[in-house]
């Protein structure tokens, strides 16, 4: 069986969990905290980042969420997430990169540093200036998502794709950490509510990070 080495608030781990659930791929989860990852984990992935998927019987180790997603797109026919014409597949990959890189660097990573790492690892208070700037940048990203949803049934086109999974994974972590102000973003809020109702997403809503608790609306499917 596949073993997924992940961290609960790692958005890239969440993206792969969503993908595996949508494709009905069985796996077991093992937690690796980014500040105290085991030597065994470092041997699996010298980059030291989650997620990592390993299948001992097949002697396969997969690292990097985009590489993992491409592997399962090529090996599992169920629920294709990079589909359509060549142009549509390119658009899906463009949006995945946008959320994996721009949204993560602008929003998710600063929130993880200010509201998770500083509290759990560094025992420091968050920087309110950084949090204000992060919220401002989040509004910009949500504005763009609003525009996409106004013009398409799903973010990249007519069907749900890896772009939707990547976006939902990033937003779910930011929302858990109280970094999303949904005011004025009814289009994206509605899209996200639909996504939260999917069976693949529900396990994410029940997980908690110990002393770090999400806002009350976080686990509400219709909010």
C-alpha positions in Angstrom: 0.0 0.0 0.0 1.0 3.6 -0.6 2.3 5.5 2.4 1.8 9.3 2.4 4.2 11.3 4.5 2.5 14.5 5.2 1.9 17.4 7.5 -1.7 18.4 8.4 -1.3 22.1 7.4 0.9 21.5 4.4 -1.2 22.6 1.4 0.7 20.4 -1.0 0.0 17.4 1.2 -3.6 18.4 1.2 -3.7 18.7 -2.6 -2.4 15.1 -2.9 -4.8 13.8 -0.3 -7.7 15.3 -2.3 -6.3 13.8 -5.6 -5.9 10.3 -4.1 -9.4 10.5 -2.6 -11.0 11.6 -5.9 -9.2 8.8 -7.7 -10.0 6.3 -5.0 -6.4 5.3 -4.4 -5.9 3.6 -1.0 -3.0 4.8 1.3 -2.0 5.3 4.9 -0.9 8.6 6.4 2.2 9.2 8.4 2.9 12.7 9.9 6.1 14.5 9.4 6.4 17.9 11.2 8.6 20.3 9.1 10.6 21.4 12.2 11.4 17.8 13.3 11.3 15.5 10.3 12.9 12.1 10.9 16.2 11.0 9.3 14.2 8.3 7.5 12.1 11.0 5.9 15.2 13.0 4.8 16.5 9.8 3.2 13.2 9.5 1.2 13.3 13.2 0.2 16.6 15.1 0.5 14.6 18.3 0.0 13.0 17.6 3.4 9.5 18.7 2.2 6.1 17.0 2.3 4.4 15.3 0.7 6.2 12.1 -0.1 4.5 8.9 -1.3 6.3 5.6 -1.0 5.3 2.1 -2.0 7.7 -0.3 -0.5 6.5 -3.4 -2.4 7.0 -1.6 -5.7 10.2 0.2 -4.6 8.7 3.5 -5.6 9.3 6.9 -3.8 7.5 10.0 -5.2 8.4 13.5 -4.1 7.0 17.0 -5.0 3.2 17.4 -5.2 3.1 18.2 -8.9 5.3 15.2 -9.8 3.1 13.0 -7.7 -0.1 14.4 -9.3 1.4 13.7 -12.8 2.3 10.2 -11.8 -1.3 9.3 -10.8 -2.7 11.1 -13.8 -0.6 8.7 -16.0 -1.3 5.5 -14.0 -4.9 5.9 -12.7 -7.7 6.4 -15.3 -10.4 7.2 -12.7 -11.3 10.9 -12.4 -8.7 12.5 -14.6 -7.7 15.9 -13.3 -5.5 17.2 -16.1 -7.8 16.7 -19.0 -9.4 18.2 -22.1 -7.6 19.7 -25.1 -3.9 20.5 -25.1 -4.7 24.1 -24.5 -7.0 23.2 -21.6 -4.3 21.0 -20.0 -1.9 23.8 -20.3 -4.4 26.1 -18.6 -4.8 23.6 -15.8 -1.0 23.4 -15.3 -0.7 27.2 -15.4 -3.3 27.6 -12.6 -1.8 24.9 -10.5 1.5 26.7 -10.7 -0.2 30.0 -9.8 -1.7 28.5 -6.6 1.3 26.4 -5.7 3.7 29.3 -6.1 2.1 32.7 -6.0 -0.8 32.0 -3.6 1.5 30.0 -1.4 4.3 32.6 -1.3 1.9 35.5 -0.9 -0.6 34.0 1.6 -0.2 30.5 2.9 3.5 30.6 3.7 3.4 33.9 5.7 0.4 32.6 7.6 2.1 29.4 8.4 5.1 31.3 9.7 3.2 33.9 11.7 0.4 31.8 13.1 2.0 28.3 13.3 5.8 28.3 13.4 6.1 31.3 15.6 3.7 29.9 18.1 4.8 26.2 18.1 8.5 26.4 17.4 9.7 29.9 18.1 7.4 30.9 21.0 7.0 34.4 19.5 3.9 36.5 18.8 2.8 37.1 15.1 3.7 40.2 13.3 0.5 42.2 12.8 2.1 44.1 9.9 2.8 40.9 8.0 -0.7 39.6 8.7 -2.3 42.7 7.3 -0.2 42.6 4.1 -1.0 38.9 3.8 -4.8 39.6 4.0 -4.4 42.3 1.4 -2.6 39.9 -1.0 -5.3 37.2 -0.3 -8.0 39.6 -1.5 -6.1 40.1 -4.8 -6.0 36.3 -5.3 -9.7 35.9 -4.5 -10.6 38.7 -6.9 -8.9 36.7 -9.7 -10.7 33.6 -8.6 -14.0 35.5 -8.6 -13.3 36.4 -12.2 -12.5 32.9 -13.2 -15.7 31.5 -11.6 -17.7 34.2 -13.3 -16.5 33.0 -16.6 -16.1 29.2 -16.1 -18.0 26.4 -14.3 -14.7 25.4 -12.6 -11.4 27.3 -12.3 -9.8 26.0 -15.5 -12.8 25.1 -17.6 -15.9 23.0 -17.8 -14.9 20.3 -15.4 -13.2 20.0 -12.0 -9.4 19.7 -12.4 -6.1 19.7 -10.5 -6.4 23.5 -10.5 -9.4 23.3 -8.3 -7.7 20.9 -6.0 -4.6 23.0 -5.7 -6.6 26.2 -5.0 -8.8 24.4 -2.4 -5.8 23.0 -0.6 -4.1 26.4 -0.3 -7.4 28.2 0.7 -8.2 25.5 3.3 -4.9 26.1 5.1 -5.2 29.9 4.9 -8.8 29.7 6.1 -7.8 27.4 9.0 -5.3 30.0 10.1 -7.9 32.8 9.9 -6.2 34.5 6.9 -9.3 34.6 4.6 -11.8 37.5 4.7 -14.7 36.2 2.5 -16.4 39.6 2.4 -16.9 40.6 -1.3 -15.9 37.2 -2.6 -19.3 35.5 -3.0 -18.3 33.7 -6.2 -15.2 32.0 -4.6 -17.0 31.4 -1.4 -19.7 29.5 -3.2 -17.2 27.5 -5.2 -15.4 26.7 -2.0 -18.6 25.7 -0.2 -19.3 23.2 -3.0 -15.8 21.8 -2.7 -16.1 21.5 1.1 -19.1 19.3 0.6 -17.2 16.7 -1.5 -16.4 13.4 0.3 -12.7 13.9 -0.6 -12.6 17.1 1.4 -14.5 16.2 4.5 -11.6 14.5 6.4 -9.6 17.8 6.1 -12.4 19.6 8.0 -12.2 17.4 11.0 -8.5 17.6 11.6 -7.0 20.0 14.2 -3.5 21.2 14.9 -3.4 20.9 18.7 -3.2 24.4 20.2 -3.9 26.1 16.9 -7.7 26.0 16.4 -9.5 27.2 13.2 -12.3 29.8 13.1 -15.8 28.5 13.9 -16.8 28.7 10.2 -13.9 26.5 9.0 -15.7 23.2 9.3 -19.2 24.4 8.2 -19.8 23.0 4.8 -22.2 25.8 3.8 -19.9 28.6 5.0 
